[in-house]
Amino acid sequence: MSYMKGPRVSKFDRDPLVSSPLNAAISAQDRETLSMVAAALKDGRMRLAFQPVVYAADSSIIGFFEGFIRLLNLRDQVIPARDFMPTVEERQLGREIDCAALQLGLLAMQRNPQIRVSINMSARSVGYRPWSDILRRALQEAPRLGANLILEINEASAMQVPDVLKPFMTEMREYGIVFALDDFGAGMTSLRTLQELSFEIAKIDGSLIKHIDRLPDAQGATKAAIAIAQELGMYVVAESVETEGEANWLRQAGVGCLQGYLFGPPTVTPDFRAFRHGRPNLKAS
């Protein structure tokens, strides 16, 4: 008896998760990234790099420092965030990274009570118990930390869970914490939702800033973003400022603070003595 054999089915056809050699390679790369990040967190190979955010009117005065999480490989070399954040930000590892960043930021503030620090977080971390426990425990032990803490949430993340975010922001404001909307102007945002959340700071997305002094089209978009932020009562910060030309244009456009390599790169060994108690009036409209 003979049997007719059907067409040969490869593993890429059988498994929808690896439906092509390209997808298989990407999946393998993601698994490697997740393993690398998990090992770094488990071993405590992480640092916070701090970048100054300066007044536009007087760049010698630092308004606050932004803390950026840095993971280290086994040779203590920094793993760039772009190599792992896109893979982990929607997973539990993303929440664990938020926990690490918050712990390191709070520790730096406890050791240097004169500084003001902003820490990045995902809106999803609001509902992650370990993250909220770290924050609430620190505020219970040292309530004054809240007055010097800024929590940064990017625009896309904030729009995902506004109903969860709003009561959390209201609660944390009782401790003096303020909130920054990161990457503002990068995407389509519900202005009504923004108005309800009432962020104190809008950080104009760096993609709008590059060569802003020489690109009329970009100038129009940036002026519009600044105008919307100000209309909503947000203090405006511009990110990724790299040249004096960009800085001068942004000053004239009404930006309150500037951040970028022109004023200093993120560093794991910051000189916090340079902080001169600059405090932007974040409540001003």
Wavefront OBJ file of the C-alpha trace (Angstrom):
o trace
v 0.000 0.000 0.000
v 1.310 3.407 -0.825
v 0.505 6.698 0.804
v 0.575 10.047 -0.846
v 2.807 12.458 0.988
v 1.676 16.016 1.384
v 3.961 18.980 0.940
v 6.728 19.255 3.476
v 5.898 21.741 6.218
v 8.770 23.656 7.740
v 8.885 24.677 11.386
v 8.344 28.263 10.272
v 4.972 27.280 8.816
v 3.984 25.161 11.815
v 4.722 27.785 14.458
v 2.962 31.117 13.935
v 5.418 32.779 16.332
v 8.256 31.977 13.949
v 6.413 32.120 10.644
v 9.493 33.227 8.750
v 13.271 33.020 9.175
v 13.274 36.795 9.812
v 10.680 36.488 12.587
v 12.628 33.595 14.057
v 15.771 35.718 14.183
v 13.903 38.628 15.778
v 12.315 36.321 18.332
v 15.709 34.883 19.236
v 17.154 38.366 19.568
v 14.295 39.406 21.853
v 14.826 36.357 24.042
v 18.514 37.197 24.319
v 17.686 40.803 25.231
v 15.172 39.744 27.887
v 17.696 37.328 29.378
v 20.402 40.009 29.439
v 18.135 42.548 31.142
v 16.845 40.030 33.690
v 20.412 39.030 34.614
v 21.515 42.664 34.999
v 18.586 43.417 37.309
v 19.119 40.248 39.344
v 22.830 41.016 39.811
v 22.295 44.684 40.598
v 24.249 45.825 37.546
v 22.420 49.113 37.128
v 23.180 52.777 37.604
v 21.329 56.053 37.244
v 22.906 58.639 34.959
v 21.941 62.243 35.692
v 21.601 65.035 33.132
v 21.095 68.682 34.132
v 18.012 70.605 33.043
v 18.903 74.304 33.051
v 17.022 77.572 32.967
v 16.688 78.992 29.473
v 17.215 82.521 30.815
v 20.387 81.573 32.724
v 21.919 78.226 31.794
v 24.287 78.378 34.780
v 21.308 77.578 37.026
v 20.129 73.965 37.129
v 16.403 73.527 37.631
v 16.600 69.772 38.179
v 18.396 66.620 37.079
v 16.799 63.872 35.006
v 17.814 60.355 35.964
v 18.291 57.803 33.171
v 18.539 54.091 33.999
v 21.710 52.393 32.780
v 22.193 48.630 32.772
v 25.707 47.172 32.716
v 26.963 44.029 31.008
v 29.307 41.540 32.654
v 32.270 43.765 31.763
v 30.641 46.777 33.456
v 30.007 48.424 30.108
v 26.816 50.442 29.707
v 24.082 48.790 27.649
v 22.331 51.599 25.717
v 18.632 51.896 26.587
v 17.733 51.764 22.886
v 19.066 48.190 22.844
v 16.582 46.904 25.402
v 13.726 49.310 26.180
v 11.672 48.630 23.008
v 11.700 44.929 23.903
v 10.957 45.183 27.635
v 8.796 48.278 28.103
v 5.479 46.424 27.671
v 6.583 43.454 29.796
v 7.037 42.919 33.513
v 10.761 43.551 33.054
v 9.821 47.094 32.083
v 8.111 47.506 35.439
v 11.171 46.070 37.204
v 13.365 48.611 35.411
v 11.022 51.347 36.633
v 11.469 49.987 40.169
v 15.251 50.091 39.840
v 15.199 53.637 38.481
v 12.912 54.834 41.258
v 15.016 53.200 43.979
v 18.239 54.716 42.637
v 16.652 58.138 42.208
v 15.232 58.192 45.728
v 18.576 57.045 47.132
v 20.373 59.893 45.357
v 17.838 62.367 46.768
v 18.234 60.994 50.293
v 22.000 61.396 50.043
v 21.753 64.831 48.422
v 18.645 66.479 49.909
v 19.358 69.773 48.128
v 18.750 68.403 44.616
v 15.609 68.016 42.571
v 15.342 64.881 40.399
v 13.017 63.611 37.691
v 12.573 59.869 37.242
v 11.094 58.163 34.186
v 8.246 55.726 34.626
v 5.584 53.993 32.582
v 1.954 54.706 33.393
v 1.595 50.931 33.667
v 3.828 50.970 36.761
v 1.122 52.778 38.729
v -0.682 49.442 39.025
v 2.506 47.462 39.711
v 2.546 46.843 43.461
v 6.329 46.618 43.987
v 6.828 50.016 42.302
v 4.079 51.768 44.240
v 5.339 50.188 47.489
v 8.820 51.627 46.909
v 7.416 55.105 46.375
v 4.930 55.085 49.262
v 7.441 53.619 51.714
v 9.972 56.317 50.846
v 7.377 59.065 51.249
v 6.291 57.674 54.608
v 9.867 57.598 55.861
v 10.837 60.978 54.392
v 7.773 62.995 53.295
v 9.971 65.919 52.226
v 11.307 63.856 49.318
v 8.076 64.479 47.457
v 8.732 68.203 47.074
v 11.917 67.436 45.125
v 10.607 64.562 42.998
v 9.344 64.830 39.429
v 7.853 61.755 37.764
v 8.147 61.685 33.961
v 5.649 59.761 31.859
v 5.858 59.759 28.087
v 2.899 60.925 26.074
v 2.011 57.540 24.544
v 2.110 55.784 27.926
v -0.029 58.431 29.622
v -2.751 58.064 27.019
v -3.019 54.295 27.552
v -4.382 54.280 31.115
v -5.569 57.815 32.003
v -8.292 56.485 34.319
v -5.651 54.773 36.457
v -3.172 57.612 36.207
v -5.479 60.446 37.252
v -6.237 59.333 40.865
v -2.594 58.360 41.364
v -1.411 61.813 40.283
v -3.959 63.465 42.572
v -2.749 61.388 45.529
v 0.938 62.006 44.873
v 0.457 65.758 44.542
v -0.437 65.765 48.238
v 3.237 64.981 48.838
v 4.419 67.772 46.559
v 5.318 65.499 43.620
v 4.887 67.052 40.179
v 4.462 65.281 36.854
v 6.177 65.828 33.511
v 4.719 64.759 30.184
v 7.679 63.440 28.219
v 7.968 63.408 24.402
v 5.235 66.035 24.097
v 4.379 66.789 20.476
v 5.578 63.417 19.195
v 2.140 61.939 18.547
v -1.599 62.419 18.503
v -2.869 63.321 21.949
v -6.336 63.862 23.376
v -6.268 67.452 24.598
v -9.258 66.721 26.815
v -7.343 63.898 28.518
v -4.310 66.124 28.940
v -6.466 68.794 30.527
v -7.917 66.271 32.971
v -4.486 64.918 33.961
v -3.047 68.429 34.443
v 0.643 67.691 34.003
v 2.807 70.456 35.464
v 5.605 70.101 32.892
v 5.624 69.477 29.150
v 8.900 68.239 27.695
v 8.963 68.985 23.974
v 10.070 65.901 22.052
v 13.672 65.987 20.891
v 12.705 65.118 17.318
v 11.219 68.604 16.996
v 14.321 70.332 18.367
v 17.102 69.203 16.020
v 18.143 72.165 13.814
v 15.040 74.046 15.001
v 16.782 77.371 14.329
v 17.181 76.471 10.623
v 13.981 74.594 9.771
v 10.876 76.783 9.293
v 8.527 73.770 9.082
v 9.780 72.411 12.393
v 9.493 75.860 13.930
v 5.778 75.982 13.190
v 5.149 72.587 14.797
v 7.259 73.442 17.826
v 5.574 76.811 18.334
v 2.224 75.036 18.210
v 3.337 72.470 20.812
v 4.651 75.244 23.084
v 1.411 77.202 22.717
v -0.740 74.160 23.584
v 1.415 73.339 26.615
v 1.226 76.898 27.885
v -2.507 77.078 27.279
v -2.878 73.958 29.443
v -0.809 75.586 32.191
v 2.308 73.460 31.711
v 5.857 74.669 32.226
v 7.783 74.002 29.008
v 11.107 72.162 28.812
v 12.921 71.418 25.533
v 14.919 68.180 25.241
v 17.906 67.235 23.055
v 19.342 70.749 22.739
v 22.783 70.463 21.156
v 23.680 73.849 19.665
v 23.625 77.494 20.714
v 21.440 78.246 17.710
v 18.786 75.811 18.925
v 19.011 77.154 22.469
v 18.640 80.780 21.360
v 15.613 80.010 19.193
v 13.937 78.103 22.042
v 14.580 80.937 24.490
v 12.903 83.387 22.157
v 9.987 80.956 21.681
v 9.254 81.054 25.402
v 10.701 77.742 26.601
v 11.428 77.798 30.341
v 14.156 75.148 30.664
v 16.598 73.454 28.309
v 18.131 69.989 28.405
v 20.709 68.371 26.159
v 24.370 67.739 25.468
v 24.974 71.474 25.058
v 24.604 71.747 28.826
v 26.001 68.379 29.827
v 25.591 64.658 29.034
v 23.994 62.141 31.379
v 26.656 60.916 33.788
v 26.743 58.350 36.574
v 29.171 60.624 38.468
v 27.345 63.978 38.577
v 28.612 66.959 40.530
v 25.504 67.723 42.558
v 27.329 70.672 44.118
v 26.575 72.498 40.857
v 22.916 72.517 41.806
v 22.074 76.060 42.872
v 18.582 75.484 44.190
v 16.972 76.545 40.950
v 13.276 75.752 41.132
v 11.129 76.529 38.106
v 7.734 77.922 39.029
v 5.882 74.849 37.830
v 2.514 76.183 38.902
v 2.776 79.259 36.708
v 0.631 79.305 33.592
l 1 2 3 4 5 6 7 8 9 10 11 12 13 14 15 16 17 18 19 20 21 22 23 24 25 26 27 28 29 30 31 32 33 34 35 36 37 38 39 40 41 42 43 44 45 46 47 48 49 50 51 52 53 54 55 56 57 58 59 60 61 62 63 64 65 66 67 68 69 70 71 72 73 74 75 76 77 78 79 80 81 82 83 84 85 86 87 88 89 90 91 92 93 94 95 96 97 98 99 100 101 102 103 104 105 106 107 108 109 110 111 112 113 114 115 116 117 118 119 120 121 122 123 124 125 126 127 128 129 130 131 132 133 134 135 136 137 138 139 140 141 142 143 144 145 146 147 148 149 150 151 152 153 154 155 156 157 158 159 160 161 162 163 164 165 166 167 168 169 170 171 172 173 174 175 176 177 178 179 180 181 182 183 184 185 186 187 188 189 190 191 192 193 194 195 196 197 198 199 200 201 202 203 204 205 206 207 208 209 210 211 212 213 214 215 216 217 218 219 220 221 222 223 224 225 226 227 228 229 230 231 232 233 234 235 236 237 238 239 240 241 242 243 244 245 246 247 248 249 250 251 252 253 254 255 256 257 258 259 260 261 262 263 264 265 266 267 268 269 270 271 272 273 274 275 276 277 278 279 280 281 282 283 284 285
